[in-house]
């Protein structure tokens, strides 16, 4: 396939200032060598700097003007038209995936458009689009792919202005949403990185891209936990939480966090007006969580207030307003009082109120982690002297000031460097280096898809499918910009407690879909939560749950998207050997065939009739596998150690195995810390190793001329 970058050309730059018409400069510049150019428009002067190193280009533009900026637009031409284009969504809920070049995602349809547009990029960029309102666009970065060639184009920083990419044939159109920004002297208004690589080298390319951002070190480690939302929703009681705490202790689940989600307060925005069953403080529940050995988390939506809140009634001047003086709606939620509104974060009384909220929550109630939701509302305010991205950054700065969160300083139990922060409902580019964890997909649903919201083309819809495509597509953020929160997994067999009649209903998601959600979340996420009431698990559900620990600290080596058929390679290290995994996921609505790499592969215990089953020859895979719709298969590359049944990732529970030992197999197996005790658990070894020869096998089998023994450990 031809190169993308060989004759890549910057065709033109268009600048619009307040009070002046947009002016375009034709450049037709091929950035093939280091150079610096002077550029000017009526009312503005600047420079364009090119740095070229092999197949990598960095373009930086600085500008000086006394007028506020309105829009900056660049037009590029690449050497060949891409076959596939990865589009990163604006909000962290926005579906983010690779599209065929001929696909059009389409626009949000009425009447949903009227209700849900604030959650999308419509208020930010739609009026500026050059290729139509339903055309593909990507925020912050994009990847163009042709065969095994890939081109990454990405903004090095979106804290000062959101960057959007559009596509038309060989043209890539770059928008910088600088609307409202006032420059202080000469400032950088564009910092764009472009690099081409072979597709197998994409992970290394992502690493270089994030290193350029020079983000502070992550303050926390990957974590596991429970959140109350996806079973109890806003019908939550303290007893519900106590049941989860007590059962988690009984099972020995090595959770990090138990989080109280939406439902403790009467109205969103009135954070101290608790429901009667919660009393006047959440401190007793926090103390119970801490006594059990877990960190306590709390959900807040600090930048919004719902229609029937006391804030709306008593402080209407706290609500942000548009240029016509109308209150700015931040969205519509039938579980609240329908409409909810953006707070005016430039109002000092609002800032003082939020400081007080965070002080009470962290000091008096003693929470360790805050899940801060619907944060995009900060960028809905009118851009008067700051761009929308700067308004968003100012909102995050307010959070840091009020909580004492210190970038790059490790979290400690005394919270001297601030609490753990989980961002949600925020552009991921605004969360990089500024949150410990961040959602990277939409809310999951108890079923695979929401047919109605899909039909109106709502890209931020509550949907397991919509969540998973973003879990895969946005995996480069994980461990680089923050730890990814892919939302919860389900193991339970019951529906939910939103209505009393739903408690006894079956979960409308089949076993294959639950397994796909489980495996992808664990393979590509850093914050792994469930909302299942663990005290209701049956024996098999508890057996699977116990095999989810610990997080194995693996590295993603490659991700391949074949139009919703995904191949993911990842690996981790035992003390004495590497473990190489292959996860194939069919998110299509039809069956698919996958060619496996050469060799034998051992499947995960979650694909058996029961995770307690004894492995046999059917657990070995080679050649091709056939996947049903929404089905996934996790495999370990077979060596002398073929696999185990003690973890959802075969052998993921092991730290070391002494294969040279000649006696007592159980003492030659060392497990990782935070592993739950599971019984029975089986170790599969190639018969040729000493440990296999000395062990007392539970069973044995032969595959492709290789003999294996199964021992209990």
N, C-alpha and C positions, 0 to 999 in steps of 0.2 A: 504494500500500500504506500502511496506517496506521502511525504512528510507534510505536516501541517505548517511547520514553522519556516520551511526553506525560503519561501518568498512572502512571509507574513508582512503585511503593510498597514501602517497607521495612515488611513486615508485623510481624515480630517478631525478637527476639534471644534466644537460649537460651545460658546459661552453665552449665557443669558444673565444679565444683571437687572436688579429692580429698576424699573423706570426706563429701561432700554430694550430694544428688540434683540432677539437672539442673533448672534453673528458667528458665521462658520469660517474657519481658516482651512483651506485645502493644503495638505502636507504631502501626501503620497510618499511617506517616509518608510523605507525598509530599515528597521533597527538592527543592522548586522554588525555594528561596531560601537564602542564607547563614544559618546558624543554629548554635547550640551548645546541647546538651541534657545535663542531668545524668541519669545512669541508675544504678541500684543493684540488687543482689541480696543475699541473706543472705551475709555474709562478703566482699563485694566492692562497691566504688564506682568510678564512672568517668564519662567524658564522651563524647558523640558529637558530632563537628563535621561540618557540611555546608558544602561550598563548591560553588556553582552558577555556571556561566558558559555561557550558551547551551544547547547540547545536551550539555554535559559536567558531570559530577558527581564530586566527590571526597568520600569518607566516611572519616573517621579516628576510631578509637575508642581511648581510653586507659583503663587499668584499674589499680586499686590493690587488692591483697589480700595477706594473709600466707600464704595457702594456695597450694599448687601448683595450676596449671590442669589441667583434664582435656580439655575440649572447648568450642569456641565455634561456634555455628551461627546463621546468619541466613537468613530467608525473604523473598524479593522476589517481587513480581508485576509483570510487564511489561505494556504496554498491548495487545499483540497476540501471539498464539501464533506462534513462529517456524516457518518451513518447513524450515530447515536450521540445523544447529548444528555449529560446529567444536569438536572435542574434542582438546585437547593432552594427550598422554600423560605419565605420571609419570616414567618412566625415559627417557633419551634414545633407547633402543631401542624404546619403545612406539609402535605405529602411531598416527599423529596425522593426522586427516583430518576432513572435513565429513560429517555424517550427516543423513539425512532425519529429521524429528522423530519419525516412527513407527518408526524402526529401533532395535533393541537390539543392541549389540555382542555380548552374551552373555558367559558366564563361562568361565574356563579349566576344562576338563574333566579328570576323573581318567582315568588315573593321572598325566598330565602336571602336573596341579595340585600333586600331592605333590612332584614333582621341581623345578618351575620357579617356584613361587609367590614365592620370595625376590626374583626379578628384576623383579617387577611391583609394583603398588600394593596388592596384597592384604594384606600385613602392616600397611600404614599406614592404610588408610581403609575397607576392605570392611565391617568390623563396624559402622561408623557410617552406612552408606548408608541413605537413607530410601526409595529407589525400587526396591530390589531389587538383588541382587548382579550381575546381568547388564545393568544399566541403563547408559546413557551417563553418563560423568563426564569432566570436564576439569580439568587441574591448572594452576595459576598464572593462566591467562587463557582466555577463550572468546569466540567471536563468534557471535551469533545473526543469521540472515539471513532476510529476507522480500522476495522480489523484488529490488529494487535498494536496499533499506534494510538497514543493518547496525548492530548494537549490539555494542560491545566492552565486556566486563567483565573487569577484571584486577587482580591484587594488585600493588601498587607494589613490594613487597619480600616475598620468601618465605625470607629468610635466618633469620628467627626462627620461622616456622611455615609448613608447607605449606598451600596453599589449594586446595580442591577445589570444583568446581561440579557440581550435579546439576540435572536438568530434568524437569518434569512439567507439561505443558500450558503455561499462562502463568507458572508458578512457576519461579523459579531459586533453588535452595538452595545456600547457601555454607557450606562447612565450613572452619574453621581448626584444623589439627591441632596444637593447643597442648599436647597431652598431655605431662606431666612438667615443663613450663616453670615456673620459679620467678621471680616478678617482684622486681625491686629497686626498691622505691618505686613510683611511678606510671610505667607504660610503655605504649607503643603496642602494641596487640594486633591491630589491623586498619587497613589503609590500602588502600582499594579505589577504583579509577578506573573510571568508567562514561561512555561517550560514544557517541552515535549519529552516523552519517554515511551519505551515499549510497555505494553499493558502489564506484563508481569512485574515491572518495576514501579508500579503506581504507589505502593505503600511507602517506598523510599522517597518518592516524589512528594507525597503528603507530608512526610517527616521534614523535608527541606522547606516546604512552604510554611509549616507551623514554626520552624526554627527562625525563619525570617521575621516572624511577628514579635519575637523577643518577649514572650509572655512570662510572667513570674512563675516560679515553681508551684506545682499543685500543693495545697496545704493538707490534704487528707488522702486517705487510701480508699480503694473500692470498698463498698459496704453492702450489707444485706439488711432486710428489715420487713416490717409489717406496716401497712397503712390502712386506715379504716374505710376509705371511700368506696371501693368497688364491690362492697357487699352491703354495708349499712347506709351508704350515701349520707344524706343529711338527717337520717333517722337514727342517730347515734346516742347511746347512753353510756354512763360510766361502767355499768355492769358488763356491757359488751366488751369494753376494753379490758376489764379485770379478767374476763374469761380467757382472752387471748394471752394476756400476761402470764396467768397461772399455767395454762396449758403449754406455753412455750418453755417455761421453767421445767415442767414435768418431763417434757420430751428431751430436754437438754439442747434445744435448738440454739446454736451460737449466733443469734441475731446481734446486729449492732444497734438498730433503731426500732422503736415502736412509735409510730407517728399518728397523732390525732388529726384527722382531716376535717374538712368542712362539716359542720353540723353541731358544733358545741355552742355557737352563738345564735342569737335570735335573728339578727340581720347582718348581712355582709357590710362591713364598715363600722358597725357598732361593736368593737372587739371586747369591750368590758361588760356588755349586756348579755350574760350567759343564759342559756336555757335553765329552767328551774332545777332540773335533775343534776346539773353541774355545780349548783351552789354559786358562791360568789368568787370562786377561784379555781384554777386548774392545778394548783400546787399539790393537792392530795393525790391526784392521778400521777403527776410527775414523780412524786416521792415513791409511789408504788413501782413505777417503771424503773427508777434508779435502784431501788432495793432488789429488784429482780436481776440487776446487772446490765441493764440496757440503757442506751441514750434515749432521751425523750425528744420527739419531734412534734412540731405544730405547723398546721397550714394557716396561712394568712393571705389575703388579697389586698395589700396595703394601698394600692393606687386607685381603687374603685369603691363605690358605695351603691347599694341597690336602692331601687325607687322608694321603698317604704322604710328605709333606715331613718334613724333620728338625725343623722348628718344631713340628709336631704331636706328634712323638715326644719331643722334648727339652724343649719349653716348652708343655705343655698349659695352663698358667696364662696364656698369652698369648692364648688364644682367648676371645672374648666369650661370655657365658652369659646365658640367660634367667632369669626369676624362679625357675624350678624347678631352676636349676643345670645345665641342659643346654647343650652347645655349640651355638652359633647357626650353622646351615647357611646359606651364602650362595648356594648353587646346586649344580648337577650338570653335569659336563662329561666326556663319555666320552673325550676326548682327553687328559684329565689322569687322576688316579686317582679318577674319578667325583665323589664329594662334595668340596666345598671349603668353608672356614669363614671367618667374619668375625673379624678380629683385634680385641682389646680396645684401642681407641685411648686409653682413659683409664688404661691401664697404662703407667707411666713406662718400664719396660724395653722395651716395644714402641715407644714414641716414640723412645727412644735408638737402638734398632736401625734404625728407618726413617731417622733422621738420618744414621747411618753408611752406609746403603745409598745415599742421595742424594749424600753426600759422595764416595764412591768413584766412582759413576757420572758425576758432573759434574767432579770434580777429577782423579781418577786415570785414568779412562777417557775423559774429555773430550767427553762428548756435549753437543749443543746443544739438542736437542728431546727431551722426554719425553712419550710417550703413556702416560697413567695410566688404567688400565682397572679395571672392576668397583668403581668408587668408591662406588656405592650401598650397599656393605656397611657404611659408616660409620653409615648411618641405620637399620641393622637392630638396633643395640644397644638395650637396654632404656632407654626414656626415664625417667630417675629424677629428675634435677634440670635436664635440658635436654630440649627437644622434639626430635623426630627431625630437623627441619630445622636446629636448632642443633648437633646431633651431626654432621650433614653439614658444616655450616659450620666446625665445630671441626676436622674432618678436613682440609678444604681449608686452614685456617690452618696446620695442621701441615706440609702440603706447602710452603706459602709460607715458613714458618720454616726448614725444612730445605734448601730450594733457593735461598733468597735472592730469590725472585720478588717484584718490587715493582710494585704496581698503578699503572698510568698512566705508568710509566717505560719508555721505548722499549728494546726488546731491542738489545743490541750484541754483536758477536762475542766480546768478552772476558767476557761474561755477568756484568758488574758489577751489572746489574739482575735477574739470574736468567736461567734458560734459557727457551726457548719451552715452553709447556705445552699439551698437547692432552688434554682431558678426554673420557672415554668411560665409558659405564655410570653416568651421573650424572643426576639431575634437571636439565634445562637451567636451571631457575630458580635452582639452587644454583651454576651455573657463570657466570652473567652477571657480566661485569666481573672475573672471577677466574681465567679461563683465556684464553689467546690464541686457541685453537681448541677447538671442541667438536663431538663427534658429534651429529647431530640425527635419526638414524634407525637402524633395525636393521642388522645385517650384511647385505650382499648375498649372493646365492647364484649359483652358476654356471648355474643355470636360473632361470626367471622366478618360480616359486613352489614352496614346500614343501607338497605336498598333505596330508601327515600332520599337520604342525604347524598348518596352517590348519584342518583338520578338528576338532582339539581346541581351537581358538579361542585359540591362543597369540599374544597381541598383540605380543610381543617376538621373534617367530620370525625366524630367518635366512631372508630372502626378498627378492628384488629388488623385487617389487611392494610389499611392506611398507615397504622402505626408501624407495622413490620417493614414496609418498604422504606420508611425513614430510618428505622433501626439499622437497616443494612446500608442505605445510602449515606447516612451521616456517621458511619463508624469512624471516619478519620478524626473526628473531634475527641474520641475517647482516649483519655490519658494525655492529651496534648493541650486542648483548650479548657477541659474540665473532665470529670468522669460522667459518662453518658447515663442518663436515666431513660430506659426504653419503656417505662411504665410496667405494670404488674403482669405476672403470669397467673394462670388459673390451674389448680389441680382438683378443686372441689367438684362434686357432682350436683350440688344444689344451685339454684338460680341466684337470688339476692333477697335482701330484707327491705327493699324500697317500699313494697306493699306486703301486707301480711299474707296475702294469697300467693305471693311469689316465693315464699320461703320453702315450700314443699315442691316447687316445680323443678324439673331438671334443668341444668345449665344447657342453653341452646348452642353448644359448641361441641363438635365431636372429638373423639380421643386424639385423632391425628392432628387436628387443629390445635388442641391444647399442647401436644408434644412439640409442634412447630414453634409455638409461642415460647414455651419453656426453653428450648434449645437455643433459639436465636437471641433471646434476652440474655441468657448466660454467656453465650459466645461473644456477643458484641457490646454488652452493657457493662457499666461499672458500678451502678447502684441497682441492686436487684431486690425488688419488693414484691410481696403478694398482699392481697386483701382477704385471702381465704380465712374464715374463722377456723383455726387449726384444731379447735376442740371438737369440730364436727367431722373431721377427716375419718374415713373408713381405713381399714388396715392397709390396703394397697396405696391409697393416697398418702398416708403417713410414711409408707416405705419409700415412695418416690421423693417426697419432701426431704426425708433424711439423707437422701443421696444427692441433694443439691449443695451440700457443704463439704469442703470449704470452696471459696472462689480460688481458682487454681493459678491465677497470675499469668495467664497465657498471653501470647503475642499473635495478632492477626497478620498473616503472611501474604494473603491474596484474597481478593473478592472479585468474582466474575458474575456479571449480570447478562443472562441470555434471555431477555424479554420475560422477566418474572420467574425464570428458572435460575437459581443462584447456586454457585459453587464457592465455598468459603474454606480456605486453608488456614489453620492456626496451630500453634505449637506451644509447649511449655517444657520446662526442664525438671527432671528428677535429679537427685544428687549424682546418680551414676548413668543416666541415659536421657536422651530427648524423647518426647512424646509428640508425634505428628498426627494431627487430626484433619479429617475432611468432613464438612457439613454440607449436604446438598438439600436445598429447600425448593419445593415446587409451590409457588404462590399462585400458579395459574388455576383456572377453573376446569382444566382438562388434564388427563394423564400425561406424563413425560418420561422419557428415557434418558439416563445419564450414563456416559462412559466413565468408568472409574480409572484412575491412574493405575499403572502396572503394579502387580503384587496382590497380596491378601490384605483384607481389611476386616477388623473386628467391630461389630455393631454395638451400640449402646444398649444397656439393659432396659431402657425405657421403650425399646421397640419389641420387647418380648411380651408374652401374655401376662407375665408378672415379673417385676424386677427381681423377685426371689428365685426365678427359674434357674436351673442348672444349664450353663451354656453347652451347646452341642454344635455339630457341623453347620447347622443352618445359620449360626451367628457369624459365619465367615462369608465375606462378599468379595467377588472379583468380576472383572469384565464389565457387565452392564447391570444397572438396577432400574426397575420400573417404579416410578413414584405416582401415587394417586393424587388427585387434586388436594392442595393445601397440606401435603405430607412432606416430612423431612426425615433424613437419615443421617445420624452421626456415627462416624467410623474412626477407628484408631488403626494406624499402619502397624501391621503385625511384624514383630521381631521375636526374639526368644521369649520376651514378655508379650503375650498376645493381647491381654486385656484383663479387666476385672468387672465385677458387678456392684462394686461398692460406691460408685459415683455415676452421675448421669453422663460424664465424660469418662470413658473407660480408662482406668488407672489414674484418674485425676485425684483420687484420695491418697495416693502413695507418694512418699518422699523418696524411698529407696527400696530395692529388692536385691538381696544377695543371691544371685543366680548360681554362684559358685559353691554355695553351701551344700553340705552333704547330709544334713540331718535337721530335723525339727523346723519345718517350713514356717510356722507361725512366728518364730523368733527372728526370722530373717526378712521380715516384712515390716517396714517402718512407715507409719501413716503421717500425713501432714497434720499440723495443728488445726484445731477447730473442725475436725472431722467428727460427725456423729457416728455412734456405734450402730452398725446395721447388721442384722442377722437374718438369714445367712448371707454371706458374701463370698464370692468365688473368684479365684485367681486362675487364669488360663496360661499355661506355659508350654513352650515347645519341648518335646520329650528329650531332645538332645542336651539340654542344660543339666548341670549337676543337681540343682534344686528339684527339678522335675523327676529325676531318677530316684531321689531319696524320699520323695513325698508319698503319702498315702492318698492316691487319687480317689475322688468321688466318682469320676467318670473319665473316659478318654475317647478320642475320635481322630479320624484322619481326613485331611482335605488336601487335594492336589499333591499327594505323595508326602505331605508333611504330617507328622503325628503330634498330637497335643494331649496334655493331661489337665484335668480340672481338680483343683484342691480348694478346700475351705480355709479361710484365713480370718 
